[in-house]
Amino acid sequence: MSKLYNLKKAAWYSVENLTTIIFGLFTVIIVARIFGPENLGKLSMIQAISAVAMFMVVLGLDHIVVRDLAKNPEHYGYISTVLTMQMIGSLLHGGVVLLCLYLISDGALDVTLLIICLAVFLTTYFSRATVFKLYFQAINDPKKIAYSALISRLCALLYLCIAVYFEFQYEFVVFFIPLQAFLQFVILLFHFTKSTKHKFVFGFDAKLAKKLLVEALPLIGSSILFPLFMQADILLISMLMTEKDVGIYSAAGRLITQFVFIGHIITMTFYLSLSNKKTNNEEDKDQFVQGLVALLFSMAFVIALFCCVFADQIIALLYGDKFLGAGDVLAILAWKWVFIFPAALYSRILILDGLGKYEFIKSFVVAGLSLSLNYLLIPQFGLIGAAYVSLLSYFIADFLIYSAFKKTRGMFYTGSRAVGYFFFNPLLNFKSISYTVGCR
């Protein structure tokens, strides 16, 4: 693949992901400024519960689906089977979220919480219980994804502006989130039906479903545990502190989440090249991966440093005085990017190499550590304690843990070399990145 081809693909992936960042930042700023940290805390609490139960919807299939459809994009029975599995899973997900919310609120479920819960459920279904976005990722056609993202988010922003202007109640204002997910779902479905060479027939292959679930079991286990350490801070702050504290912490955390997509942009841009080199066992596959890790780490470090230095100013500019204290949290959480960006690549390498079980192992170890440390440190150190625990959890889960296993130790060494190149040999770091970017 030529450098120009890679740049074009990167540009289209960037459109989808940059609109995600802009949409997420703009909407959370509006909601936070108008409705304050308490209401933002309610939404964040329900979204955290939903994230923990997300495994029922995703079923650990995302990377597997992209891998399989990249090999055979016209396997429509495969697509239909996955879609059916995730439809069933989303219904179970909704029931679990309601039950957990009932328990956390001590049975004090009011109408506002139930309506927000419905909004979060619909968002989860239309954004995650679909294979259509994965289909276009697999065939490396980010243009369709970009169009759907741009149109759906513009429509959702229009709804949000109307809702704010006419002073809708908070629980109805947040429906801009499922509206965006629904519109993108519909647009991708439309493009999918146009792009299929044969008539798409909806069906379900039980043998295929069983085969996929067996392969995905380690990833399902990981997707059960991984959100626990991702959301442990929000969940325990919800239980041990106030809704205002949840809102202040999540205001900083949401900024981190918005820019996670940069790692996915870069990884997906080079995914087909990576897959081909791995499949064909090409001699330069390790050199290609090294440059890609160096690129991911370099970008993450620069962004994290800027965000850490100007954390207070960023919070004041975006959220205002109501969120005093979120800057201290942001200055700590920003460094998670140096682990999260390369993790987008590491997860896909594990799938390509048939090492998905290690996703479960690392999540099992870190989930327990995160929950325990949060439970001990939040009462003592409040939001700052939660931030440091979150950073430590990502350091272990997305870097250090790979050193513990023989089959994953190569990724640890690759990441370590990238760090070494960046700080001690910038010229070699640049050459490594240049090779990957220009690789054919």
C-alpha positions as CSV (number, residue, x, y, z in Angstrom):
1,M,0.0,0.0,0.0
2,S,1.3,3.4,-0.9
3,K,1.9,6.2,1.6
4,L,-0.8,8.3,-0.2
5,Y,-3.3,5.4,0.2
6,N,-2.6,5.1,3.9
7,L,-3.0,8.9,4.3
8,K,-6.3,8.9,2.6
9,K,-7.6,6.0,4.8
10,A,-6.3,7.8,7.8
11,A,-8.1,11.0,6.8
12,W,-11.4,9.2,6.5
13,Y,-10.9,7.3,9.8
14,S,-10.0,10.7,11.3
15,V,-13.3,12.3,10.1
16,E,-15.3,9.7,12.0
17,N,-13.2,9.8,15.1
18,L,-12.6,13.6,15.1
19,T,-16.4,14.0,14.9
20,T,-16.6,11.7,17.9
21,I,-14.2,13.9,19.8
22,I,-15.9,17.1,18.8
23,F,-19.4,15.8,19.4
24,G,-18.4,14.3,22.8
25,L,-16.6,17.5,24.0
26,F,-19.2,19.9,22.7
27,T,-22.2,18.1,24.1
28,V,-20.7,17.3,27.5
29,I,-19.7,20.9,27.9
30,I,-23.2,22.1,27.1
31,V,-24.9,19.6,29.4
32,A,-22.3,20.2,32.2
33,R,-22.5,24.0,32.1
34,I,-26.3,24.1,32.0
35,F,-27.2,21.3,34.3
36,G,-24.2,21.1,36.7
37,P,-22.1,18.3,38.1
38,E,-25.0,16.6,39.9
39,N,-27.0,15.9,36.7
40,L,-23.8,14.9,34.9
41,G,-23.1,12.5,37.8
42,K,-26.5,10.8,37.3
43,L,-25.7,10.2,33.6
44,S,-22.2,9.1,34.3
45,M,-23.3,6.6,37.0
46,I,-25.8,4.9,34.6
47,Q,-23.3,4.9,31.8
48,A,-20.7,3.3,34.1
49,I,-23.2,0.5,35.0
50,S,-24.0,0.0,31.3
51,A,-20.3,-0.2,30.5
52,V,-19.8,-3.0,33.1
53,A,-22.6,-5.0,31.5
54,M,-21.6,-4.2,27.9
55,F,-20.1,-7.7,27.5
56,M,-23.7,-9.0,27.0
57,V,-24.0,-6.9,23.9
58,V,-20.5,-7.1,22.4
59,L,-19.9,-10.8,23.3
60,G,-16.2,-10.3,22.7
61,L,-16.8,-10.4,19.0
62,D,-15.6,-7.0,17.7
63,H,-12.0,-7.9,16.7
64,I,-13.1,-11.4,15.6
65,V,-15.7,-10.0,13.3
66,V,-13.3,-7.6,11.7
67,R,-10.8,-10.4,11.2
68,D,-13.3,-12.8,9.6
69,L,-15.0,-10.2,7.4
70,A,-11.7,-8.9,6.2
71,K,-11.1,-12.5,4.8
72,N,-14.7,-13.0,3.5
73,P,-16.8,-9.8,3.4
74,E,-19.6,-11.5,1.5
75,H,-20.4,-14.0,4.2
76,Y,-23.8,-12.6,4.9
77,G,-24.9,-15.5,7.0
78,Y,-22.1,-14.7,9.3
79,I,-23.2,-11.0,9.6
80,S,-26.8,-12.0,10.2
81,T,-25.9,-14.5,12.9
82,V,-23.7,-12.0,14.8
83,L,-26.5,-9.4,14.6
84,T,-29.0,-11.8,16.1
85,M,-26.7,-12.8,18.9
86,Q,-26.1,-9.2,19.8
87,M,-29.8,-8.4,19.6
88,I,-30.5,-11.0,22.3
89,G,-27.6,-9.9,24.3
90,S,-28.8,-6.3,24.3
91,L,-32.1,-7.3,25.9
92,L,-30.3,-9.1,28.7
93,H,-28.0,-6.0,29.1
94,G,-31.0,-3.7,29.6
95,G,-32.4,-5.9,32.4
96,V,-29.1,-6.1,34.2
97,V,-28.6,-2.3,34.1
98,L,-32.0,-1.8,35.6
99,L,-31.4,-4.3,38.4
100,C,-28.0,-2.8,39.2
101,L,-29.4,0.7,39.2
102,Y,-32.2,-0.4,41.6
103,L,-29.6,-1.9,44.0
104,I,-27.2,1.1,43.9
105,S,-30.1,3.5,44.5
106,D,-31.5,1.4,47.3
107,G,-34.7,1.0,45.4
108,A,-35.2,4.7,45.0
109,L,-35.7,4.7,41.3
110,D,-37.4,7.9,40.1
111,V,-38.8,8.7,36.7
112,T,-35.7,10.8,35.8
113,L,-33.3,7.9,36.4
114,L,-35.6,5.5,34.4
115,I,-35.7,7.8,31.4
116,I,-32.0,8.3,31.5
117,C,-31.6,4.6,31.7
118,L,-33.7,4.1,28.6
119,A,-31.6,6.6,26.7
120,V,-28.4,4.8,27.7
121,F,-29.9,1.4,26.8
122,L,-30.9,2.6,23.3
123,T,-27.5,4.2,22.8
124,T,-25.8,0.9,23.7
125,Y,-27.9,-1.1,21.3
126,F,-27.6,1.1,18.3
127,S,-23.9,1.8,18.8
128,R,-22.7,-1.6,19.8
129,A,-25.2,-4.3,18.8
130,T,-24.4,-4.0,15.1
131,V,-21.9,-5.5,12.8
132,F,-22.3,-2.9,10.0
133,K,-19.6,-0.5,11.3
134,L,-17.3,-3.5,11.8
135,Y,-18.1,-4.6,8.2
136,F,-16.9,-1.3,6.8
137,Q,-13.8,-1.4,9.0
138,A,-13.1,-5.0,7.7
139,I,-13.3,-4.0,4.0
140,N,-11.3,-0.8,4.9
141,D,-14.0,1.6,3.7
142,P,-13.9,4.3,6.3
143,K,-15.7,6.8,4.0
144,K,-19.1,5.2,4.8
145,I,-18.4,5.3,8.5
146,A,-17.3,9.0,8.2
147,Y,-20.4,10.0,6.4
148,S,-22.7,8.3,8.8
149,A,-20.9,9.8,11.8
150,L,-21.0,13.3,10.4
151,I,-24.7,13.3,9.4
152,S,-25.9,11.6,12.6
153,R,-23.9,13.9,14.9
154,L,-25.1,17.1,13.2
155,C,-28.7,15.9,13.6
156,A,-28.1,15.1,17.2
157,L,-26.5,18.5,17.8
158,L,-29.5,20.1,16.2
159,Y,-31.8,18.2,18.6
160,L,-29.6,19.2,21.6
161,C,-29.8,22.9,20.6
162,I,-33.6,22.7,20.2
163,A,-33.9,20.9,23.6
164,V,-31.8,23.5,25.4
165,Y,-33.6,26.4,23.7
166,F,-37.0,25.2,24.6
167,E,-35.8,24.2,28.1
168,F,-36.6,20.5,27.9
169,Q,-36.1,18.6,31.2
170,Y,-32.7,17.1,31.6
171,E,-33.8,13.5,31.1
172,F,-35.2,14.4,27.7
173,V,-32.2,16.6,26.7
174,V,-29.9,13.5,27.0
175,F,-31.9,11.8,24.3
176,F,-29.5,13.4,21.8
177,I,-27.2,10.6,22.6
178,P,-29.4,7.6,21.4
179,L,-30.6,9.8,18.5
180,Q,-27.1,10.0,17.2
181,A,-26.5,6.3,17.6
182,F,-29.8,5.4,15.9
183,L,-29.2,7.6,12.9
184,Q,-25.7,6.3,12.3
185,F,-27.1,2.7,12.6
186,V,-29.7,3.5,9.9
187,I,-27.2,5.2,7.6
188,L,-24.7,2.3,7.8
189,L,-27.5,-0.2,7.2
190,F,-28.5,1.7,4.1
191,H,-24.9,1.7,2.7
192,F,-24.5,-2.0,3.6
193,T,-27.6,-3.0,1.7
194,K,-26.4,-1.0,-1.3
195,S,-22.9,-2.5,-1.2
196,T,-23.9,-6.1,-1.0
197,K,-23.4,-8.0,-4.3
198,H,-26.1,-10.6,-3.4
199,K,-29.4,-10.2,-1.7
200,F,-29.0,-10.1,2.1
201,V,-31.2,-12.7,3.8
202,F,-31.7,-12.5,7.5
203,G,-31.0,-15.8,9.3
204,F,-29.3,-17.5,12.2
205,D,-26.7,-20.3,12.1
206,A,-26.6,-22.0,15.5
207,K,-23.4,-23.9,14.7
208,L,-21.6,-20.7,13.7
209,A,-22.9,-18.9,16.8
210,K,-21.6,-21.7,19.0
211,K,-18.2,-21.6,17.2
212,L,-17.9,-17.8,17.6
213,L,-18.8,-17.9,21.3
214,V,-16.3,-20.7,22.0
215,E,-13.5,-18.6,20.4
216,A,-14.7,-15.5,22.1
217,L,-15.0,-16.9,25.6
218,P,-11.6,-15.5,26.7
219,L,-12.6,-12.1,25.2
220,I,-16.0,-12.3,26.8
221,G,-14.3,-12.9,30.1
222,S,-12.1,-10.0,29.5
223,S,-15.0,-7.8,28.5
224,I,-16.7,-8.7,31.8
225,L,-13.6,-7.8,33.8
226,F,-12.1,-5.0,31.8
227,P,-14.9,-2.5,32.3
228,L,-14.7,-3.2,36.1
229,F,-11.3,-1.6,36.3
230,M,-12.3,1.0,33.7
231,Q,-15.4,2.0,35.6
232,A,-14.5,1.0,39.2
233,D,-13.6,4.6,40.0
234,I,-17.0,6.0,38.9
235,L,-18.9,3.1,40.5
236,L,-17.2,3.4,43.8
237,I,-17.3,7.2,43.8
238,S,-21.1,6.8,43.2
239,M,-21.4,4.6,46.2
240,L,-18.9,6.3,48.6
241,M,-19.3,10.0,47.6
242,T,-21.9,12.4,46.2
243,E,-23.4,12.8,42.8
244,K,-21.5,16.1,42.5
245,D,-18.2,14.3,43.1
246,V,-19.2,11.8,40.4
247,G,-19.8,14.7,38.0
248,I,-16.5,16.5,38.8
249,Y,-14.5,13.3,38.3
250,S,-16.4,12.2,35.2
251,A,-15.9,15.6,33.6
252,A,-12.2,15.0,33.6
253,G,-12.5,11.4,32.7
254,R,-14.7,12.1,29.7
255,L,-12.0,14.3,28.2
256,I,-9.6,11.3,28.3
257,T,-12.3,9.0,26.7
258,Q,-12.8,11.4,23.8
259,F,-9.2,11.2,22.6
260,V,-8.9,7.4,23.0
261,F,-10.1,7.2,19.4
262,I,-6.8,8.5,18.2
263,G,-5.2,5.2,18.9
264,H,-7.9,3.4,17.0
265,I,-7.6,5.8,14.0
266,I,-3.9,5.0,13.7
267,T,-4.3,1.2,14.3
268,M,-7.2,0.8,11.8
269,T,-5.4,2.8,9.2
270,F,-2.6,0.2,9.1
271,Y,-4.7,-2.8,10.1
272,L,-4.9,-4.5,6.7
273,S,-1.2,-4.1,6.2
274,L,-0.6,-5.5,9.6
275,S,-2.9,-8.4,9.0
276,N,-1.3,-9.2,5.6
277,K,2.2,-9.1,7.1
278,K,1.2,-11.4,10.0
279,T,-0.7,-13.8,7.7
280,N,2.1,-14.0,5.2
281,N,4.8,-14.0,7.9
282,E,6.7,-11.3,6.1
283,E,10.2,-10.6,7.2
284,D,9.5,-7.0,8.2
285,K,6.4,-7.6,10.2
286,D,8.2,-6.9,13.5
287,Q,9.8,-3.7,12.2
288,F,6.4,-2.6,10.9
289,V,4.9,-3.2,14.4
290,Q,7.8,-1.4,16.1
291,G,7.2,1.7,14.0
292,L,3.5,1.6,14.7
293,V,4.0,1.4,18.5
294,A,6.5,4.2,18.3
295,L,4.0,6.4,16.4
296,L,1.2,5.6,19.0
297,F,3.4,6.3,22.0
298,S,4.9,9.5,20.6
299,M,1.5,11.0,19.9
300,A,0.1,10.0,23.2
301,F,3.0,11.5,25.2
302,V,2.8,14.9,23.5
303,I,-0.9,15.1,24.0
304,A,-0.7,13.9,27.6
305,L,2.1,16.4,28.5
306,F,0.1,19.4,27.1
307,C,-3.1,18.3,28.9
308,C,-1.2,17.8,32.2
309,V,0.5,21.2,32.1
310,F,-2.7,23.1,31.2
311,A,-5.3,21.0,33.0
312,D,-6.7,23.7,35.2
313,Q,-7.1,26.1,32.2
314,I,-8.7,23.4,30.1
315,I,-11.3,22.6,32.8
316,A,-12.0,26.3,33.5
317,L,-12.4,27.0,29.7
318,L,-14.7,24.0,29.0
319,Y,-16.7,23.5,32.2
320,G,-16.5,26.7,34.3
321,D,-16.3,27.3,38.0
322,K,-18.8,24.6,39.0
323,F,-16.2,21.9,38.2
324,L,-13.4,23.3,40.5
325,G,-11.1,20.4,41.3
326,A,-11.5,18.5,38.1
327,G,-8.2,20.0,36.8
328,D,-6.2,18.1,39.4
329,V,-7.9,14.9,38.3
330,L,-7.3,15.6,34.6
331,A,-3.6,16.2,35.2
332,I,-3.3,12.7,36.5
333,L,-5.7,10.9,34.1
334,A,-4.1,12.4,31.0
335,W,-1.1,10.1,31.3
336,K,-3.4,7.1,30.7
337,W,-3.1,8.0,27.0
338,V,0.5,6.7,26.8
339,F,-0.9,3.2,27.7
340,I,-4.3,3.4,26.0
341,F,-3.1,4.5,22.5
342,P,-0.7,1.5,22.0
343,A,-3.3,-0.8,23.6
344,A,-5.5,-0.4,20.5
345,L,-2.8,-2.1,18.6
346,Y,-1.8,-4.7,21.2
347,S,-5.4,-6.0,21.4
348,R,-5.6,-6.6,17.7
349,I,-2.2,-8.3,17.7
350,L,-3.4,-10.7,20.3
351,I,-6.4,-11.6,18.1
352,L,-4.2,-12.0,15.0
353,D,-1.8,-14.3,16.9
354,G,-4.6,-16.3,18.5
355,L,-3.7,-15.1,22.0
356,G,-7.1,-13.7,23.0
357,K,-7.0,-15.6,26.4
358,Y,-4.4,-13.1,27.6
359,E,-7.0,-10.3,27.4
360,F,-9.0,-12.2,30.0
361,I,-6.0,-12.9,32.2
362,K,-4.8,-9.3,32.4
363,S,-8.4,-8.1,33.0
364,F,-8.9,-10.6,35.8
365,V,-5.7,-9.4,37.5
366,V,-6.2,-5.7,37.1
367,A,-10.0,-5.7,37.9
368,G,-9.4,-7.1,41.3
369,L,-6.5,-4.7,42.0
370,S,-8.5,-1.7,40.8
371,L,-11.5,-2.5,42.9
372,S,-9.5,-3.1,46.0
373,L,-7.3,0.0,45.7
374,N,-10.3,2.2,44.9
375,Y,-12.2,0.9,47.9
376,L,-9.2,1.6,50.1
377,L,-8.0,4.9,48.7
378,I,-11.2,6.8,47.8
379,P,-12.3,7.2,51.4
380,Q,-8.7,8.4,52.3
381,F,-7.8,10.5,49.3
382,G,-11.0,11.1,47.5
383,L,-11.0,11.9,43.7
384,I,-7.2,12.1,43.6
385,G,-6.8,8.6,45.0
386,A,-9.2,7.3,42.4
387,A,-7.3,9.0,39.6
388,Y,-3.9,7.5,40.6
389,V,-5.5,4.0,40.9
390,S,-6.9,4.4,37.4
391,L,-3.5,5.4,36.0
392,L,-1.8,2.5,37.8
393,S,-4.4,0.1,36.5
394,Y,-3.8,1.1,32.9
395,F,-0.1,0.9,33.3
396,I,-0.4,-2.7,34.5
397,A,-3.1,-3.8,32.1
398,D,-1.8,-2.3,28.9
399,F,1.9,-2.5,29.4
400,L,3.5,-4.3,32.4
401,I,1.3,-7.4,32.3
402,Y,2.7,-8.4,28.9
403,S,6.1,-9.0,30.5
404,A,4.7,-11.8,32.6
405,F,3.9,-14.2,29.8
406,K,6.4,-15.7,27.3
407,K,4.0,-15.4,24.3
408,T,3.3,-11.7,25.0
409,R,6.7,-10.7,26.2
410,G,7.6,-9.5,22.6
411,M,4.9,-6.8,22.9
412,F,6.4,-5.6,26.2
413,Y,9.8,-5.4,24.6
414,T,8.4,-3.6,21.6
415,G,6.7,-1.1,23.8
416,S,9.8,-0.6,26.0
417,R,11.9,0.0,22.8
418,A,9.4,2.6,21.7
419,V,9.8,4.5,25.0
420,G,13.5,4.2,24.8
421,Y,13.6,5.5,21.3
422,F,11.4,8.4,22.1
423,F,13.5,9.7,25.1
424,F,17.0,8.6,24.2
425,N,17.2,8.2,20.4
426,P,14.7,10.5,18.7
427,L,16.3,10.0,15.3
428,L,15.9,6.2,15.4
429,N,12.3,6.9,16.7
430,F,11.6,9.0,13.6
431,K,13.1,6.5,11.3
432,S,11.1,3.7,12.8
433,I,7.8,5.7,12.4
434,S,8.8,6.7,8.8
435,Y,9.3,3.1,7.8
436,T,5.8,2.1,8.9
437,V,4.1,5.1,7.5
438,G,5.7,4.6,4.1
439,C,5.6,0.9,4.2
440,R,4.1,-0.8,1.1
